[in-house]
Amino acid sequence: MKRYLFVMFVALPCLAFAQSVEKWGHHDISLTAPASQLKGNPFEVEFCATFINGKDTLVVPGYYDGKDKQGEVWKLRFMPTAEGVWRYTTRSSLAALDGRTGSLTCTPPTEGNHGPVRVDSSGLHFCYADGTRYIPVGTTSYDWMHASNDPAFSTADPGLTIQQQTLLSLEASGFNKIRSLLTVQNFDRTYPEPDAFPFVALDGYDPANGNAARWDWTRLNTRYFDHVEQCTEGLLRLGIEQDLILFHPYDGGRWGFDEMPREAGELLCRYVAARFGAYRNIWWSLANEYDFLRKQPISNWDAWTDAILANDPYHHLISIHSYTAKYYKYWDERYTHCSIQDQAPVEAPGRAITVLNIYKKPVIFDEVCYEGDMTERWGWLSGEEELYRMWNAYMNGTYCSHSECFQYGDPHDFRRDFLAVGGKWQGTSWRRIRFMRQILDAMPRPMYLPDSSWDLNTSACGPGYYMVYLGKKVAKEWRFDLPIRNQRDVFPRITEGERYKVEIIDTWNMTITESPVIITTKRQDNYRMVAEGDGIIPLPELPYLLLRITRIE
């Protein structure tokens, strides 16, 4: 486990001790002001620091972190983006926080640290900050960070919290991204109250007495965010991206967070960006099903988007999610990628590329219905169907998220499944994810349909590298037949006389079998390349086969 150093200031003129942190790690600097100097709301105190490393300059916002024995505490959380010495100077409306100086040394990143995920140079895919390709293979567990550990509701093994159990499940599966709610979800009033809330309560809110929740929308509960930090760091240790959903409609009038004023949402966005922006594994999702927050106009979403962007010096990925097929204005340059709920584009081969071609930026189908045994139509897919939809997305050069809804008891009780609260896997598709990533990570380039509208099953993945997904089709054989074009001619076209091998990948049974048949190519016409001879590849007569076809140099 990585250890991060903390530095405490108590109204000193400067920092005399240089600290070190790896590139794209995070470093916390704590400053304390006497309580007597604070005359108002600590969340209204202006506080930031300018970090300089040669030609690189980052203005990093600070955040209030509550009280300790010495007084009121503010923090700066910094992620160095370049190696060498970084020097900083603070600026604040509070005298005790203003004009503090110091330095730290950024060391090379350790193994496995590739930096934050970015959109790559193609504009259609992702990579880490160091250029390493990143292929999101994610899942969803909305309330796992806040779910109750009451044995009557927990889905964890004895002796584990629900959060610990969820992290163990993620580690076993191979997922590299998870969508999580920042604020608590209301299942129904039989479900236990959360241990904490994001805003400070007014009037002594006591759910046991049944009185309505009222909040001071100008003050956040800093301890609530401690727990979110712990969960985010748990994901970081596993190399998993935290797609943090800032707003959601799943309140049902219980607490009123779905109806918070615009100014409260801006405060939340500023605070979250300052507190979590230095984690390299953070993504921003403005909302899940934003259009169900019916009292929040589009102007609020614009304001909240701007609040995140203005307070995130690291430029993390950012998007917003809507109800089924209610596509947002993803062409807006503020959003780095599309986060879409719509199963129709991935229910059959060749559909998803249309969405990619329209928006011309990375597309993640973050909700395509779920594997499960629910009575609701969105939670009853088989494991085979879940995996099939995911492969249809990836074959088109788009991406897809997973989850499952197997109930721990009553099939109507969606308070207790992985999608809702995390815990233990119950389904079958998750076991195929590590194998899926093995196949995807081995590709030299992301997949793309080189002859879309004409060939919906064949993707090009680089020079002399193709995938043919047979999906639900069961056949005794496949006859070699590929498009001559290769990824919009970004890569050289196939020519006659090239030699290819074919590997038969069973995506469900997780096997790879190389065919003994070696193919020599022959032009059929202006569009297709076939084989000399019959070019027949025998198949095992199973569904969900993927053919990997690579040129023999």
Secondary structure, 3 states (H helix, E strand, C coil): CCCCCEEEEECCCCCCCCEEEECCCCEEEEEEECHHHCCCCHHHCCEEEEEEECCEEEEEECEEEEEECCEEEEEEEECCCCCEEEEEEEEECCHHHCCCEEEEEEECCCCCCCCCEEECCCCCCEEECCCCEECCEEEECCCCCCCCCCCCCCCCCCCCCHHHHHHHHHHHHCCCEEEEECCCCCCCCCCCCCCCCCEEECCCCCHHHCCCCCEEEEEECHHHHHHHHHHHHHHHHCCCEEEEEEECCCCCCCCCHHHCCHHHHHHHHHHHHHHHCCCCCEEEEEECCHHHCCCCCHHHHHHHHHHHHHCCCCCCCEECCCCCCCCCCCCCCCCCCEEEECCHHHCCCCCHHHHHHHHCCCEEEEECCCEECCCCHHHCECHHHHHHHHHHHHHCCCEEEECEECCCCCCCCCCCCHHHHCCCCCCCHHHHHHHHHHHHHHCCCCCECCCCCCCCCEEECCCCEEEEEEECCCCCEEECEEECCCCCCCCCCCCCCCEEEEEEEECCCCEEEECCCCEEEEECCCCEEEECCCCEEECCCCCCEEEEEEECC
